[in-house]
Amino acid sequence: MGREVRRVPADWKHPRDERTGHYKPLYLGERYVTSAAEFMEKANADGLQAAIDWCGQAPDKNDFMPNWPENERTHYMMYEDTSEGTPISPIFATPEELARWLTDTKASAFGGQAATYEGWLRVAQGGWAPSAVFTPETGLMSGVDAL
């Protein structure tokens, strides 16, 4: 759990909860197919109630981001994935633009901690960082800068 870059279409609008206006947490779209297949496998093998007991409920496609074709994923957006995933940035055309915005706005890398441009750029180019890392030398620091 931490921060992850997600590739999205240029016109992606992350959905908001109609009641609160907050972003609706969404799992990665690729996970829907796997989650649904696992649920169905359990239901077919052991029955529907066993699958519900095991999973809690059947996967709901509305809880997942769309699974766009790779060629439509042209832009970058930073997400927190402590929950299923909500955006912490707008959409950018390049990892460098995303990292600059995250640095300039002092976006949260962990709690109230911001991160360096270099740290954000590593995540924007590579995909993911844990929330925090503790070492005896540095103490508790954001995973973005610890990597």
N, C-alpha and C positions, 0 to 999 in steps of 0.2 A: 504494500500500500504506500502511495506517495504521489508522485507526479509522473504523468506520461503524455507524450505527444501523440495525437491522433490525426491521421490524414483524413481530410474531409473535402467535399466539393466546395468550390468558391462561394456558392450561394447557400451553404448549410446554415440553418437556423436551429440551434438546439432548442428542443421544446421546453416550455415552462409549465409548471403546475397552474391550472386555471384559477384555483382558489387562492394560492399564496403569491403567485408571480415568480417564485423561485425556480431555478432550473430543476428539471426532473432528472434524477440520476439515471444513467443508462449504461448498461453493460456494452462491451464491444459487440458489434454486429456479428462477427465471426462466431461468437460463442453461442448464438441462438441455435444454429444448426446442431452443434455438439450437444447442447443442453436438451434440446427436443429429442434428439436421437437416443440419448441416455435415458430420458424419461420413458420414451416409447419402448425401449428394450426392457426396462424394468417392468412396465405395465404388461407387456406381452409375456414376459417370463413368469411374473409373480402375481399379476392382477393389478387393476387400477388402484385399489385402496393401498396396496403395498407401495406402489409408485408414489402416491400422494404422501403416505407416511414417510417415505424415504426422502422425497424432494420438497415436501411442504405444499407444493402445488405444481401443476404443469407450467412449463415456461411460457410466459406471455410475450409475444413478439413486440408489444408496445414497451417492454422494459429493456429493449436492445436498440442500439443505433442501427440505422439501415446498413446493410452489407453491400456497399457500392462496389461496382467493378473497379479494379485497380486504376484504370485509366481515368476515372472520374475523381480520384483522390488526389487532387492537385495542390491542396493547401494544407496548412499546419495550424493546429489549435492545441493549447496546453490544457490538460485536464487534471483534476485531483482524482485519485482513485481510492481514497479512503472509504468512500461509499462506492456505489457502482460506477460513478463517474459523472462529474459536472465540470463545465468549462471554467477556467480561471483567466482566459484570455479571449480576445477577438481572433478572427481568422487572419492568417498572414500567408503570403505567397512563398516565403522562403524561411528556413530555420533561423537565419541571421536576423531577419526582421522580427520574428517571434522572440528570439533571445534578447534583442535590444529593447523591445517593448516591456518584457518581463523585468529586465534590469531597471529600466528607466522609471517604471511605475512601482518598483519595490514590491512586486507580486510575492505572495507568500510561498516560500519554498518549504517551510515547516513552521506551523504556529505563526508567530510574529516575525520570523526570520526571513529576510530577503536572501538573494544569492547573487553571485557574480555573473557577469556576462559569459565568461568561459564555462561556468557550471551550467547555466541555462542552455548554452549552445550545445554542450555535450548531450544533454537530455533531448533537446529539439532535434538533433541529428541521429540520436541513438535510440530514442523511444521511452526510457523509463528510469526513475530514481526512487529509492525508498524514502519514506517520510523523514527518517533521521538515522544518524549513525553515532555511536558513542565509542570513543577510544580514550585510553588514559591520557594520551598526549594532548588531544584537542577538546575532550569533553563531549558534550552533546552538540551536534551540528546537523544542519539539513543534509539530507541525502544528495541533493542537487550539487552542493559544493564538496561533499565528502568523496564523491566519485572522481 
